[in-house]
Amino acid sequence: MDIMSIVGIVLAVLCTLLGMVFDQETMKVMWSNMTAFFDVSSIFITVGGTIGVMMISFPGKNFLKVGKHLKILVKPRKYDPKQYIDKIVELALEARMKGLLSLEDKLHEIEDPFLHSSLMLVVDSVDVEKVRALMVSELEQLDERHALDREFYEKGASYAPAFGMIGTLVGLILMLGNMSDVDTLASGMSTALITTLYGSILANIIFLPISTKLKARHDEEFLCKNLIMEGIIAIQEGDNPKFIEEKLYKLLPAGKKAREESQENGEPKEKKSRSKKAKKE
């Protein structure tokens, strides 16, 4: 469970609501203020207009993925680079001692589909260049698919403020066309301002945070799959397990390297176990 995402959503919504209903003079929460921020015309223009143009811009399958994406936000699959590196080093030691065909016995232990399918190619003695080409192709497809998913929310983040501006123009037109009617003047001013508010809320509390979080999730998954690709190729080429381990650790971003080093300094036993694996070889 991603507590940060849940807390962030709740905090953003609560703080926005509190800003709407809190009266600084009396230092009290005035729930009656909420009526000033509810306008049906503004909802039609901003929310309805945004959804409408997104339906024009994207196929229906993108809308069906929204539930899946929300689940990824709050309950993502954990991608731990260190676990993948340890597993690849373990496979490298097995291949070094017993040969590549011995890895077939390890297939039932592997849950990650990408690692499983990649290892199958090695066990089936597929040429190393073909293995690399297939894995690179799969990573490119993953990158493209996730980019299209993020584009759905990025477009929503651009459409919502645009419809907020359209609502503002509609409100101003109503105001200017009925300057003598006080009720119409107030209604037009309300529509003009609230549509801009709705557009900003949709963009900055819903669409942009989802897109940004999906990018973070993609980077985690892509890094681990890239480690798998480089590790499997190295195993197939018969590289030293210690060399494979060092090579994969060098592929980690600077922030993750620093975290891994600090964890190793605080866990000497784990560090020793890694050293022992290398010595066995």
Backbone bond lengths (Angstrom), bond angles and torsions (degrees), N, CA, C in turn:
res aa  C-N    CA-C-N  psi(-1)  N-CA   C-N-CA  omega(-1)  CA-C   N-CA-C  phi
1 M - - - 1.465 - - 1.531 109.89 -
2 D 1.325 116.34 128.32 1.463 120.77 178.83 1.532 108.95 -88.82
3 I 1.332 115.48 94.30 1.463 120.94 -176.84 1.532 111.21 -63.95
4 M 1.340 116.35 -37.12 1.466 120.36 -178.12 1.530 111.52 -59.91
5 S 1.321 116.69 -42.02 1.469 119.82 179.80 1.517 111.24 -65.13
6 I 1.325 116.15 -44.20 1.464 120.35 -179.26 1.521 110.74 -64.50
7 V 1.340 116.11 -47.29 1.470 120.37 179.60 1.527 110.19 -62.81
8 G 1.333 116.54 -39.72 1.466 120.49 -179.76 1.516 112.75 -63.02
9 I 1.338 116.25 -43.48 1.473 120.38 178.88 1.525 110.38 -62.65
10 V 1.341 115.17 -48.31 1.468 120.15 -178.97 1.526 110.63 -62.05
11 L 1.342 116.38 -43.52 1.468 120.60 -178.59 1.525 111.51 -63.70
12 A 1.344 116.68 -43.94 1.466 120.48 -179.50 1.523 111.31 -62.34
13 V 1.334 116.46 -44.33 1.468 120.65 -179.21 1.524 110.83 -67.73
14 L 1.337 117.09 -46.59 1.458 120.50 -177.47 1.531 112.13 -63.90
15 C 1.345 115.66 -43.35 1.472 118.63 -179.53 1.522 111.55 -65.20
16 T 1.340 116.37 -37.30 1.464 119.94 177.28 1.526 110.72 -64.99
17 L 1.341 115.68 -45.65 1.471 119.78 178.13 1.525 111.51 -63.33
18 L 1.335 115.70 -40.77 1.467 119.49 -179.29 1.526 110.59 -63.05
19 G 1.329 116.14 -38.89 1.460 119.43 177.55 1.516 112.27 -63.80
20 M 1.337 116.65 -28.58 1.462 120.40 179.53 1.528 112.82 -76.85
21 V 1.327 116.60 -36.66 1.475 119.34 -170.36 1.528 113.93 -106.40
22 F 1.327 118.43 -7.36 1.466 119.54 -176.80 1.531 110.49 -83.48
23 D 1.324 115.58 127.68 1.466 122.04 178.90 1.525 108.42 -101.01
24 Q 1.334 115.61 113.26 1.462 120.15 -175.21 1.539 112.33 -68.83
25 E 1.314 117.26 -30.64 1.466 119.79 -177.93 1.529 111.85 -69.36
26 T 1.336 115.98 -45.80 1.470 119.74 -179.52 1.516 112.70 -91.91
27 M 1.355 115.89 -9.79 1.479 121.90 -177.69 1.529 110.37 57.17
28 K 1.335 115.67 39.52 1.453 120.99 179.12 1.533 109.73 -130.56
29 V 1.327 113.96 158.80 1.466 119.97 174.88 1.520 108.52 -86.65
30 M 1.316 116.22 120.22 1.466 122.11 -178.61 1.535 108.78 -108.25
31 W 1.337 115.89 93.13 1.459 119.69 -176.94 1.528 111.95 -64.88
32 S 1.299 116.75 -20.54 1.468 120.28 178.73 1.528 111.67 -64.54
33 N 1.344 116.23 -20.60 1.471 120.27 178.66 1.526 112.21 -64.20
34 M 1.345 116.08 -22.73 1.466 119.75 -176.09 1.522 112.02 -62.04
35 T 1.320 116.56 -28.20 1.469 118.99 -179.74 1.531 111.51 -62.77
36 A 1.338 116.15 -27.69 1.465 119.80 -179.77 1.524 111.87 -71.73
37 F 1.353 116.08 -19.98 1.465 120.14 -177.37 1.517 112.88 -102.57
38 F 1.325 115.96 9.97 1.473 119.49 177.85 1.512 109.14 -113.10
39 D 1.315 114.62 120.01 1.469 119.47 -179.09 1.530 108.25 -143.40
40 V 1.308 116.29 115.80 1.467 121.91 -175.27 1.524 111.21 -62.03
41 S 1.327 117.30 -42.73 1.470 120.57 -179.88 1.525 110.83 -59.68
42 S 1.321 116.32 -40.60 1.465 120.58 -179.82 1.530 111.58 -66.43
43 I 1.332 116.26 -36.05 1.468 120.64 177.45 1.525 109.98 -65.16
44 F 1.327 116.17 -44.24 1.462 119.89 178.98 1.531 111.12 -59.31
45 I 1.324 115.65 -46.78 1.470 119.99 -175.97 1.525 111.04 -68.53
46 T 1.330 116.85 -51.31 1.465 120.08 -172.18 1.525 112.88 -79.25
47 V 1.330 116.52 -57.26 1.472 119.57 -177.04 1.523 110.79 -70.19
48 G 1.330 115.91 -50.07 1.462 119.37 -179.32 1.516 112.33 -63.03
49 G 1.328 116.46 -43.26 1.467 119.76 179.81 1.516 112.22 -63.92
50 T 1.332 117.14 -41.89 1.471 121.24 179.99 1.517 111.14 -63.24
51 I 1.332 116.42 -47.18 1.466 119.92 179.43 1.527 110.46 -62.91
52 G 1.329 116.10 -39.80 1.462 120.28 -179.10 1.523 112.69 -60.76
53 V 1.327 117.37 -48.77 1.472 118.83 -177.95 1.524 111.25 -71.94
54 M 1.338 117.28 -26.12 1.463 118.95 175.19 1.526 110.59 -70.09
55 M 1.339 115.88 -33.33 1.466 119.41 175.14 1.522 110.95 -66.53
56 I 1.331 116.41 -32.89 1.467 120.30 176.55 1.535 110.10 -71.53
57 S 1.323 116.56 -37.83 1.460 121.55 -171.85 1.527 114.08 -80.97
58 F 1.344 117.45 -28.63 1.464 120.69 -173.37 1.523 111.26 -129.57
59 P 1.347 116.42 151.41 1.474 119.80 176.58 1.526 111.05 -71.91
60 G 1.321 115.34 165.80 1.458 120.67 -176.24 1.517 114.09 -60.82
61 K 1.347 117.85 -29.20 1.467 120.14 -176.92 1.530 111.73 -62.88
62 N 1.334 117.62 -26.49 1.467 119.97 177.82 1.526 110.99 -66.27
63 F 1.334 116.70 -37.09 1.461 120.08 178.54 1.521 110.87 -70.23
64 L 1.340 116.44 -32.84 1.461 120.25 179.69 1.524 112.02 -69.58
65 K 1.328 117.17 -20.22 1.467 120.98 -179.24 1.524 113.42 -84.30
66 V 1.335 117.11 -7.78 1.470 120.04 -175.42 1.526 111.32 -58.26
67 G 1.341 117.59 -44.70 1.462 120.96 178.95 1.518 112.09 -60.16
68 K 1.330 115.76 -41.98 1.468 120.80 178.35 1.524 110.65 -62.83
69 H 1.323 116.93 -41.33 1.463 120.88 -179.34 1.526 111.72 -67.14
70 L 1.319 116.41 -38.66 1.469 119.77 177.55 1.526 110.60 -64.35
71 K 1.331 116.06 -36.28 1.471 119.91 176.92 1.524 110.30 -65.89
72 I 1.341 117.01 -39.34 1.463 120.93 178.16 1.524 110.20 -62.26
73 L 1.339 116.35 -34.40 1.458 120.68 -179.41 1.526 111.46 -64.81
74 V 1.327 116.62 -47.94 1.463 119.92 -172.00 1.530 113.47 -96.80
75 K 1.331 117.21 -23.54 1.460 119.79 -179.73 1.529 109.70 -139.78
76 P 1.326 116.39 70.57 1.463 120.04 -174.81 1.519 112.56 -79.58
77 R 1.307 115.15 159.08 1.463 120.06 170.76 1.522 107.96 -74.90
78 K 1.314 116.47 135.17 1.455 120.07 -176.02 1.529 110.14 -84.84
79 Y 1.323 115.59 127.04 1.466 122.05 175.48 1.529 108.17 -113.71
80 D 1.327 115.69 105.00 1.458 121.73 -178.81 1.530 108.91 -105.24
81 P 1.338 118.61 108.27 1.464 120.93 -178.43 1.529 113.22 -55.64
82 K 1.316 116.75 -38.11 1.471 120.28 -177.82 1.524 111.48 -62.27
83 Q 1.334 116.82 -41.09 1.457 120.05 178.75 1.527 111.29 -63.03
84 Y 1.327 115.48 -39.92 1.464 119.22 178.45 1.525 111.19 -66.96
85 I 1.321 117.11 -41.21 1.468 120.27 178.77 1.525 110.13 -63.35
86 D 1.331 117.46 -44.91 1.464 121.33 179.22 1.527 110.90 -60.26
87 K 1.343 116.64 -40.90 1.461 120.13 -179.69 1.517 110.98 -67.07
88 I 1.319 116.96 -41.34 1.469 120.36 -179.71 1.527 110.43 -66.40
89 V 1.334 117.41 -39.75 1.473 120.91 177.54 1.523 109.97 -64.21
90 E 1.329 116.20 -38.74 1.471 119.86 176.83 1.525 111.05 -61.80
91 L 1.333 116.26 -43.48 1.465 120.53 177.46 1.523 111.38 -65.61
92 A 1.327 116.54 -37.35 1.467 120.65 179.08 1.531 110.91 -64.21
93 L 1.341 116.92 -40.54 1.469 120.72 177.42 1.525 110.83 -64.59
94 E 1.328 116.03 -40.97 1.464 120.70 178.46 1.524 111.05 -62.41
95 A 1.333 116.23 -45.39 1.468 120.38 179.90 1.521 111.35 -66.54
96 R 1.336 116.51 -35.31 1.461 121.36 -179.20 1.529 111.40 -66.29
97 M 1.327 115.66 -38.83 1.464 120.06 -175.74 1.531 112.76 -86.16
98 K 1.360 117.28 -35.41 1.465 119.34 -172.03 1.522 114.49 -119.93
99 G 1.338 116.43 -5.94 1.456 119.39 -179.24 1.521 112.34 98.35
100 L 1.333 116.22 161.84 1.462 121.24 -175.51 1.527 112.85 -64.55
101 L 1.339 117.17 -33.11 1.463 119.46 -177.97 1.524 112.27 -66.11
102 S 1.331 116.49 -23.32 1.469 119.81 179.28 1.533 111.73 -66.93
103 L 1.328 116.93 -17.84 1.461 120.32 -179.64 1.517 112.43 -68.61
104 E 1.326 116.28 -16.81 1.462 119.54 178.81 1.526 111.15 -61.27
105 D 1.347 116.27 -33.04 1.466 120.38 179.18 1.523 112.25 -69.59
106 K 1.336 116.79 -17.50 1.468 121.32 -178.54 1.526 112.78 -90.21
107 L 1.331 116.40 -10.28 1.464 119.85 -173.80 1.527 112.50 -61.12
108 H 1.309 116.87 -36.32 1.472 119.13 -177.08 1.524 112.32 -69.49
109 E 1.339 117.26 -16.01 1.468 121.08 179.85 1.525 112.45 -86.63
110 I 1.325 116.90 -11.75 1.469 121.29 -172.46 1.526 110.41 -96.65
111 E 1.322 115.80 120.84 1.467 121.30 -179.18 1.523 112.33 -93.86
112 D 1.327 117.53 -29.28 1.462 120.63 -178.02 1.528 109.81 -67.17
113 P 1.345 118.73 119.81 1.470 121.34 -176.77 1.537 113.30 -59.99
114 F 1.328 116.78 -39.28 1.468 120.24 -177.78 1.526 110.68 -67.16
115 L 1.324 116.84 -44.14 1.470 120.67 178.08 1.525 110.37 -66.02
116 H 1.310 116.99 -39.70 1.470 121.14 -179.43 1.528 111.07 -63.55
117 S 1.336 116.04 -49.19 1.472 119.41 -178.37 1.525 111.65 -66.82
118 S 1.337 116.86 -36.00 1.460 120.75 178.97 1.519 110.97 -66.79
119 L 1.331 116.27 -41.25 1.463 120.35 179.61 1.522 111.07 -67.78
120 M 1.333 116.67 -33.01 1.463 120.49 176.31 1.519 111.35 -60.85
121 L 1.337 116.25 -39.20 1.466 119.94 178.41 1.520 110.99 -62.69
122 V 1.334 116.02 -38.75 1.469 120.43 179.49 1.526 110.00 -67.41
123 V 1.333 116.60 -45.50 1.467 121.21 179.90 1.527 110.81 -62.15
124 D 1.339 116.39 -34.41 1.472 120.65 179.82 1.523 112.67 -81.37
125 S 1.338 116.47 5.50 1.477 122.51 176.19 1.524 113.40 60.93
126 V 1.327 116.17 36.47 1.466 120.50 174.57 1.528 108.56 -71.52
127 D 1.322 116.69 142.81 1.467 121.49 -178.94 1.527 110.98 -55.23
128 V 1.331 115.66 140.00 1.461 121.05 -173.88 1.529 112.47 -59.26
129 E 1.323 117.95 -36.75 1.468 120.88 179.13 1.526 111.50 -68.38
130 K 1.328 115.72 -36.38 1.464 119.07 177.18 1.526 110.61 -68.94
131 V 1.328 116.21 -37.54 1.457 120.44 177.70 1.526 109.77 -62.04
132 R 1.329 116.22 -46.19 1.465 120.08 179.25 1.527 111.06 -62.03
133 A 1.339 116.53 -43.27 1.464 120.45 -178.51 1.534 111.09 -61.79
134 L 1.338 116.21 -42.27 1.465 119.99 179.57 1.522 111.60 -65.57
135 M 1.321 116.71 -41.74 1.455 120.90 -178.57 1.525 111.27 -69.70
136 V 1.327 116.85 -40.46 1.462 120.73 177.18 1.529 110.05 -62.77
137 S 1.332 116.09 -41.56 1.459 120.50 179.40 1.529 110.73 -61.82
138 E 1.334 116.92 -41.69 1.466 120.18 179.73 1.526 111.17 -66.31
139 L 1.327 116.58 -39.04 1.465 119.78 178.37 1.530 111.23 -66.52
140 E 1.323 116.51 -38.06 1.464 119.95 178.26 1.526 110.80 -65.06
141 Q 1.332 116.51 -40.63 1.460 120.46 178.15 1.533 110.86 -65.04
142 L 1.334 115.96 -39.41 1.465 120.25 177.22 1.523 110.57 -61.68
143 D 1.327 116.01 -45.68 1.467 121.22 -179.52 1.525 110.96 -62.14
144 E 1.318 115.86 -43.21 1.472 120.23 -179.15 1.527 111.14 -67.72
145 R 1.328 116.49 -41.37 1.476 120.47 -179.30 1.524 111.11 -64.38
146 H 1.322 116.74 -44.02 1.461 120.33 -179.75 1.533 111.20 -69.23
147 A 1.325 116.24 -33.91 1.472 119.60 177.80 1.532 110.64 -64.48
148 L 1.333 116.86 -38.81 1.467 120.55 177.90 1.527 111.03 -66.61
149 D 1.331 116.46 -37.23 1.470 119.95 177.10 1.527 110.68 -63.15
150 R 1.337 116.27 -43.15 1.468 119.55 -179.99 1.524 111.14 -68.04
151 E 1.324 116.77 -33.60 1.467 120.38 -179.63 1.522 111.30 -61.95
152 F 1.326 116.81 -32.05 1.464 121.70 178.39 1.530 110.23 -57.10
153 Y 1.325 116.64 -45.01 1.470 120.83 -178.35 1.526 111.64 -80.39
154 E 1.317 116.86 -32.11 1.463 119.70 177.37 1.529 110.84 -65.18
155 K 1.328 116.17 -39.10 1.463 119.72 176.84 1.530 110.35 -66.35
156 G 1.340 115.93 -40.40 1.457 119.64 176.97 1.518 111.20 -59.46
157 A 1.345 115.86 -38.41 1.464 120.73 179.62 1.522 112.17 -68.39
158 S 1.322 117.63 -23.78 1.468 120.13 177.22 1.526 111.41 -90.35
159 Y 1.343 116.58 -33.46 1.469 119.53 -179.83 1.531 112.09 -70.74
160 A 1.333 117.78 -40.30 1.472 120.85 -174.45 1.532 112.51 -59.77
161 P 1.345 119.83 -51.04 1.471 118.59 177.08 1.526 112.82 -63.25
162 A 1.348 116.33 -31.00 1.465 119.34 178.51 1.528 110.84 -64.36
163 F 1.336 116.24 -42.06 1.463 118.95 177.13 1.517 111.09 -72.49
164 G 1.344 116.88 -26.56 1.462 119.47 172.28 1.513 110.75 -62.89
165 M 1.336 115.59 -39.59 1.463 120.08 177.53 1.534 111.04 -68.53
166 I 1.339 116.65 -38.28 1.469 119.87 176.62 1.530 109.98 -60.66
167 G 1.344 115.59 -42.59 1.457 119.74 177.85 1.517 111.96 -63.09
168 T 1.329 115.95 -37.44 1.463 120.15 177.10 1.524 110.53 -61.87
169 L 1.321 116.77 -43.63 1.467 121.05 179.10 1.530 111.01 -64.50
170 V 1.350 115.73 -40.20 1.470 119.35 178.14 1.524 109.79 -61.81
171 G 1.341 116.83 -44.28 1.455 121.05 179.31 1.518 112.50 -62.27
172 L 1.335 116.33 -41.00 1.469 120.06 179.27 1.528 111.65 -66.25
173 I 1.328 115.37 -37.87 1.471 119.34 178.04 1.529 110.26 -63.46
174 L 1.324 116.65 -42.83 1.462 120.38 178.27 1.522 111.20 -62.96
175 M 1.319 115.86 -38.43 1.467 120.06 178.86 1.516 111.72 -65.10
176 L 1.342 115.07 -49.99 1.460 119.71 -175.50 1.527 112.10 -68.92
177 G 1.351 116.35 -27.24 1.462 119.18 -179.29 1.514 113.30 -81.11
178 N 1.339 116.80 -13.89 1.464 119.72 -177.31 1.527 110.18 -137.83
179 M 1.316 115.91 53.19 1.464 119.86 -177.44 1.532 112.31 -63.91
180 S 1.330 117.02 -23.96 1.470 119.59 -177.08 1.529 112.84 -84.10
181 D 1.353 115.98 -18.36 1.460 121.01 -178.34 1.525 108.62 -96.57
182 V 1.331 117.00 110.18 1.468 121.59 -176.52 1.522 111.62 -63.47
183 D 1.334 117.68 -40.42 1.465 121.02 -178.11 1.531 111.06 -64.98
184 T 1.338 116.28 -43.80 1.465 120.39 178.45 1.518 110.71 -66.54
185 L 1.317 116.27 -36.78 1.459 121.74 178.51 1.538 110.42 -61.05
186 A 1.325 116.76 -45.36 1.469 121.46 -179.83 1.525 110.64 -66.91
187 S 1.349 116.65 -40.87 1.462 120.84 179.30 1.523 111.08 -64.01
188 G 1.333 116.30 -42.42 1.463 120.45 179.20 1.519 111.90 -64.93
189 M 1.318 117.25 -40.77 1.461 121.19 177.96 1.524 110.58 -63.71
190 S 1.334 116.58 -40.90 1.467 120.79 178.84 1.523 110.97 -61.36
191 T 1.328 116.78 -47.58 1.466 120.64 178.93 1.521 111.01 -62.51
192 A 1.321 116.22 -40.64 1.465 120.79 -178.17 1.528 111.90 -60.77
193 L 1.314 117.78 -40.18 1.467 121.12 -175.97 1.526 113.03 -87.36
194 I 1.332 116.68 -41.03 1.462 119.34 -173.35 1.527 111.76 -71.03
195 T 1.334 117.96 -33.27 1.469 118.61 177.79 1.524 110.88 -62.01
196 T 1.322 117.51 -38.89 1.461 120.79 176.45 1.527 110.79 -63.06
197 L 1.339 115.75 -40.47 1.469 120.52 177.79 1.524 110.49 -62.78
198 Y 1.329 117.32 -47.63 1.464 120.83 -179.48 1.538 111.46 -60.72
199 G 1.328 115.68 -41.94 1.461 119.37 179.57 1.521 111.83 -62.73
200 S 1.335 116.79 -41.14 1.466 120.98 179.31 1.526 111.53 -66.85
201 I 1.336 116.10 -39.23 1.469 119.83 178.90 1.523 110.72 -65.12
202 L 1.330 116.65 -46.58 1.469 119.86 178.87 1.528 111.58 -58.68
203 A 1.330 116.26 -43.05 1.463 120.47 -176.76 1.516 112.42 -70.93
204 N 1.345 117.00 -45.53 1.465 120.69 -168.66 1.519 115.82 -96.94
205 I 1.334 117.28 -14.97 1.467 119.19 177.48 1.527 111.39 -108.59
206 I 1.328 116.88 -22.11 1.472 119.12 -177.60 1.526 112.21 -112.88
207 F 1.325 117.23 -66.75 1.464 120.05 -169.78 1.531 114.35 -68.23
208 L 1.317 117.95 -53.79 1.467 120.00 -176.20 1.527 113.32 -63.89
209 P 1.346 120.03 -43.89 1.474 118.71 177.40 1.526 113.21 -60.87
210 I 1.338 117.16 -38.44 1.470 119.66 178.62 1.526 110.04 -64.28
211 S 1.335 116.84 -45.78 1.461 120.57 179.36 1.526 111.73 -60.87
212 T 1.323 116.68 -43.50 1.467 120.79 -179.32 1.516 111.37 -65.22
213 K 1.327 116.94 -42.05 1.468 120.19 179.86 1.520 111.39 -67.31
214 L 1.335 117.11 -38.87 1.464 120.12 177.14 1.522 111.06 -62.76
215 K 1.332 116.43 -35.17 1.469 119.89 177.07 1.533 110.40 -65.39
216 A 1.330 116.71 -40.95 1.465 120.43 178.27 1.529 110.56 -64.00
217 R 1.337 116.56 -42.72 1.466 119.89 178.08 1.533 111.03 -63.59
218 H 1.337 115.59 -40.52 1.465 119.83 178.80 1.523 110.63 -61.82
219 D 1.315 117.36 -44.16 1.469 120.69 -178.86 1.523 111.29 -61.09
220 E 1.339 117.13 -38.98 1.464 120.71 178.10 1.527 111.02 -64.20
221 E 1.334 116.03 -46.79 1.466 120.28 -179.16 1.521 111.46 -66.92
222 F 1.340 115.99 -42.97 1.462 119.78 -177.32 1.531 111.03 -64.51
223 L 1.337 117.11 -39.36 1.458 121.06 178.43 1.522 110.73 -60.29
224 C 1.328 117.15 -46.92 1.465 120.47 -178.08 1.524 111.30 -66.54
225 K 1.324 117.50 -38.54 1.465 120.01 178.29 1.529 110.79 -69.07
226 N 1.312 117.29 -33.59 1.460 120.22 176.28 1.532 110.55 -67.48
227 L 1.332 116.34 -37.94 1.468 120.30 175.47 1.528 110.57 -62.29
228 I 1.342 115.44 -41.06 1.466 119.83 178.06 1.523 110.28 -61.03
229 M 1.324 116.41 -46.50 1.464 120.04 -178.87 1.522 111.62 -59.42
230 E 1.331 116.73 -50.82 1.468 119.71 -178.46 1.524 111.16 -65.41
231 G 1.328 116.45 -37.11 1.460 119.84 -179.95 1.515 112.64 -67.88
232 I 1.338 117.36 -44.61 1.461 121.27 -179.49 1.531 111.10 -64.85
233 I 1.325 116.10 -41.52 1.473 119.73 177.81 1.526 109.80 -62.13
234 A 1.327 117.03 -42.30 1.468 120.98 179.92 1.524 111.17 -64.65
235 I 1.331 116.94 -39.49 1.470 120.44 177.28 1.516 110.24 -63.12
236 Q 1.332 116.28 -44.67 1.465 120.11 -179.16 1.529 111.70 -64.28
237 E 1.328 116.02 -32.02 1.470 119.65 178.89 1.523 112.86 -82.84
238 G 1.355 116.08 -2.58 1.460 119.95 175.32 1.517 115.10 79.14
239 D 1.335 117.14 26.43 1.472 119.49 -179.66 1.527 111.36 -70.17
240 N 1.317 114.47 155.19 1.462 122.23 177.83 1.535 109.83 -62.00
241 P 1.347 119.17 132.28 1.473 121.31 -179.64 1.527 113.25 -55.40
242 K 1.318 117.38 -38.24 1.461 120.31 178.38 1.521 110.34 -64.11
243 F 1.334 116.21 -41.60 1.462 120.63 178.17 1.533 110.29 -64.20
244 I 1.344 116.29 -40.42 1.465 120.11 178.85 1.520 110.26 -61.74
245 E 1.332 115.95 -43.97 1.468 120.11 -179.67 1.523 110.77 -60.37
246 E 1.325 116.83 -48.53 1.467 120.26 -179.53 1.524 111.22 -64.17
247 K 1.322 116.32 -38.55 1.466 120.88 179.70 1.524 111.00 -62.70
248 L 1.322 116.37 -44.17 1.461 120.28 -178.50 1.525 111.72 -69.06
249 Y 1.330 117.00 -37.68 1.458 119.13 177.76 1.523 111.43 -65.45
250 K 1.319 116.50 -30.66 1.468 119.65 178.57 1.531 111.92 -71.76
251 L 1.325 117.40 -18.62 1.460 120.95 178.44 1.527 112.59 -80.06
252 L 1.339 116.46 -13.00 1.457 119.76 -179.49 1.520 110.63 -70.26
253 P 1.349 118.62 144.67 1.469 121.47 174.26 1.525 110.20 -60.34
254 A 1.323 116.37 158.49 1.468 121.48 -176.03 1.526 111.99 -56.42
255 G 1.327 117.61 -41.11 1.462 120.91 -178.88 1.512 112.22 -63.18
256 K 1.345 116.77 -41.65 1.456 120.29 -179.95 1.519 111.22 -71.98
257 K 1.341 117.08 -33.76 1.468 119.76 176.70 1.520 110.41 -61.60
258 A 1.333 116.35 -45.93 1.458 120.36 -179.25 1.526 110.46 -61.84
259 R 1.353 116.82 -38.14 1.454 120.22 -179.41 1.526 110.56 -67.92
260 E 1.344 115.87 -42.16 1.456 119.18 179.82 1.526 110.99 -64.31
261 E 1.344 116.31 -40.41 1.463 119.92 -180.00 1.519 111.22 -64.39
262 S 1.339 116.87 -40.21 1.462 120.12 179.47 1.518 110.99 -67.55
263 Q 1.333 116.85 -35.14 1.461 120.20 177.65 1.519 110.68 -67.75
264 E 1.329 116.54 -39.36 1.455 119.99 179.58 1.521 110.76 -66.69
265 N 1.332 117.21 -38.40 1.460 120.50 178.62 1.523 111.00 -64.55
266 G 1.312 115.95 -30.96 1.460 119.63 179.52 1.513 113.19 -89.26
267 E 1.355 117.50 -8.04 1.461 121.42 -179.15 1.520 109.47 -131.97
268 P 1.319 118.10 76.53 1.452 121.17 -177.04 1.522 113.33 -62.25
269 K 1.338 117.64 -29.16 1.456 119.45 -178.94 1.512 110.85 -64.26
270 E 1.307 115.62 -42.04 1.465 120.03 -179.40 1.519 110.52 -64.89
271 K 1.337 114.74 -39.49 1.454 119.19 179.90 1.516 110.27 -63.81
272 K 1.353 115.51 -38.14 1.453 119.80 179.46 1.514 110.58 -64.89
273 S 1.325 116.39 -40.40 1.457 119.23 -178.49 1.520 110.86 -62.91
274 R 1.333 116.30 -36.67 1.472 119.53 177.15 1.517 110.43 -65.75
275 S 1.335 116.46 -39.88 1.456 120.49 -179.55 1.526 110.85 -65.62
276 K 1.346 114.83 -37.82 1.464 118.80 -179.19 1.512 110.81 -65.18
277 K 1.336 115.55 -39.12 1.467 119.57 179.73 1.526 109.94 -60.11
278 A 1.312 114.80 -42.21 1.464 119.25 -179.17 1.527 111.19 -66.34
279 K 1.341 116.01 -37.69 1.467 119.39 -178.03 1.508 111.83 -68.80
280 K 1.349 115.45 -34.63 1.468 119.84 179.58 1.516 110.17 -56.20
281 E 1.311 112.47 -41.06 1.462 118.79 -178.82 1.531 110.01 -64.27
